[in-house]
Amino acid sequence: MENTNRNVFGLNGITGMLIATVLLLSILTVLTILGLKAQQEVANKPYEITNPQAIKMIDKTNSNLIKK
């Protein structure tokens, strides 16, 4: 059986590899940009503690002291 259907520039060859590489790099770029934007938004809104003296070492109600 002779393999006459070889195609180096087909989707399973160099072209497919380049498409996959560009697709993965574009996904990486988009996720990086979205992550940086999220970090910048959070960095501009720090937490404020309403009563620092009321904080206890191990207590479930400490989360109520944070003003968002």
C-alpha positions in Angstrom: 0.0 0.0 0.0 1.5 3.3 -1.1 1.1 6.4 0.9 0.3 9.1 -1.7 -1.9 11.3 0.5 0.9 12.9 2.4 0.5 16.6 2.9 3.1 18.5 4.9 1.0 21.7 4.9 -2.3 20.0 5.9 -4.0 20.4 9.2 -2.1 17.5 10.6 1.2 18.9 9.5 3.0 22.2 9.9 -0.1 24.3 9.4 -1.9 22.5 12.2 1.0 22.9 14.5 1.2 26.6 13.8 -2.6 27.0 14.3 -2.4 25.2 17.6 0.6 27.3 18.8 -1.1 30.6 17.9 -4.3 29.5 19.5 -2.5 28.5 22.8 -0.5 31.7 22.8 -3.6 33.9 22.2 -5.4 32.1 25.1 -2.4 32.7 27.3 -2.3 36.3 26.4 -6.0 36.9 27.1 -5.9 35.1 30.4 -2.8 37.1 31.5 -4.4 40.4 30.6 -7.6 39.4 32.5 -5.5 38.4 35.5 -3.5 41.6 35.5 -6.7 43.7 35.3 -8.2 41.7 38.2 -5.1 42.3 40.3 -5.1 46.0 39.6 -8.8 46.3 40.6 -8.2 44.5 43.9 -5.0 46.4 44.6 -6.9 49.7 44.5 -9.5 48.5 47.1 -7.7 47.4 50.3 -9.6 46.0 53.2 -10.4 48.2 56.1 -10.7 46.8 59.6 -13.4 48.5 61.6 -12.2 47.6 65.1 -8.6 46.2 65.2 -8.8 45.6 69.0 -11.7 43.2 68.5 -9.7 40.7 66.5 -9.1 37.4 68.3 -6.5 34.8 67.5 -8.9 32.0 66.4 -12.4 33.2 65.9 -15.0 32.7 63.1 -16.4 36.2 63.6 -13.2 38.0 62.6 -14.6 38.1 59.0 -17.4 40.4 60.2 -14.8 43.1 61.2 -13.7 43.6 57.6 -15.4 46.5 55.7 -15.4 45.9 52.0 
